[in-house]
Amino acid sequence: MAIGKPIVAYDLKETRFTAGEAAIYVRSGHQKAYASALVELLDDPAKRLIMGDIGIERVKTQFQWEHQKANLLKAYELLLRAPSRKG
């Protein structure tokens, strides 16, 4: 997404969260649907451009370090403070 390329992906929760409208989603394991989605993108330069722009914008506004660092540092802090579960 950071370089403006649209995505075809299996429909997974994390992928939808990350890519949003920068991706075309197909049911997991459906290779023919995946191939069809790729052909759809290849045949539609305008759609590729729009989806690529959406991806770049998502990276810039949501996924760069400046936007993620507080959450990641908090997660590391919680993990490091958590008592050991070895037992």
PyMOL commands that set and color helices and strands:
alter all, ss='L'
color gray80, all
select helices_A, chain A and resi 13-22+31-42+45-63+65-81
alter helices_A, ss='H'
color red, helices_A
select strands_A, chain A and resi 7-10+23-26
alter strands_A, ss='S'
color yellow, strands_A
deselect
rebuild
show_as cartoon
